[in-house]
Amino acid sequence: MTLAERLREALERGHRSTPEILPGDAFEEEVADRTPAAVLIPIVDRAEPTIIFTERPKTMRKHPGQVSFPGGRIDPDDADPVAAALREAEEEIGLDRAYVEVIGTTDRYRTVTGFEVTPVVAAVRPGFTLRPQPGEVADLFEAPLHFVLDPARQVVRTAQWRGRERTYYEILWEDRRIWGATAAMLVNLSRRLELAR
């Protein structure tokens, strides 16, 4: 069975179950009009599958230096979240869609900055060449799928934010810190996705 087949089967099985899913960041007031967005969770079909992550430039106004998935707001010209995620991955990291097989979407996540993000899960065939867009991506890296989806690696942290205590997830991979919405989407994915062993 290929990685794409295993992922598709596991995601379908996961959507039939009812795990506890994180709906979004904790925030003081509800945002009335959330901006629709989509991210690509690109799972590379290696002997040990990995996920491609981006690191945002430290000079960005929002989320400087944070680890994220390629993605962004859904434009009016995008047919749906899948189209937006594929377009954003091409623009941000130069990921050619010819290497990408979309598996499906998973649980939406509301961010404290007012976005409602649809994660798009995809299997990526090796052989691609990535070209990060310097204005949006400072660095790229891959982390093992089994590591970032391991609940033992998904640590709950607390911090003060806007005068109150906020709880969030953090995953440390080598010298990288994956946290906030990206980590929460991985927590949700791990609760949905149980790859056949």
Secondary structure, DSSP 8 states (H G I E B T S, - for coil): --HHHHHHHHHHHHHHS------B---SS--SS-EEEEEEEEEE-SSS-EEEEEE--TT-SSSTT-EE-SEEE--TT-SSHHHHHHHHHHHHH---GGGEEEEEE---EE-TTSEEEEEEEEEE-TT------TTT-SEEEEEEHHHHT-GGG-EEEEEEETTEEEEEEEEEETTEEEEHHHHHHHHHHHHH-----
